[in-house]
Amino acid sequence: MRMHLAVVAATMALALAGCSTSGSGGRFTGASSVTGPAAPETIISAMDGGLIGGSVGAGLSASDRQTALQAEYRALEHTPAGKAVDWKGSNGSGAVTAAQPYRVGSQDCRQYMQSVNAGGQTRSARGTACRNPDGSWTPLT
């Protein structure tokens, strides 16, 4: 029994070795500005619609979806854990809140939530995104 517990403990330690939280006190510690040839618009478009591209963004204009996607990027890249990034568009508004960053292999990842108020309804979606070396964030599906 004692040997079995040691094996389980060792296996768990190895499994968790690839994941760790940042010691940043809730603030993402990756590069806060992007250098090199990639422009912020390119990085934001690389997010493949983010959460707002799903059903939570249904009924929003293209410009409102772009505003919401920019808020997703700001929440993931620059905002301390638990602090909302509010956005307001022409026919909707919302907020994006990212959780504490954590590391998976060589990538920093964050869970986040997007809430949208449009047409008298409030919708929300949750997701996870990981940061790429070029500064873009890839939503996990």
Secondary structure, DSSP 8 states (H G I E B T S, - for coil): -HHHHHHHHHHHHHHHTTEEE-SSTTS--S-SS--SS--HHHHHHTTTTTGGGSGGGTT--HHHHHHHHHHHHHHHHH--TT-EEEEE-SS-EEEEEE---EEETTEEEEEEEEEEEETTEEEEEEEEEEE-TTS-EEE--
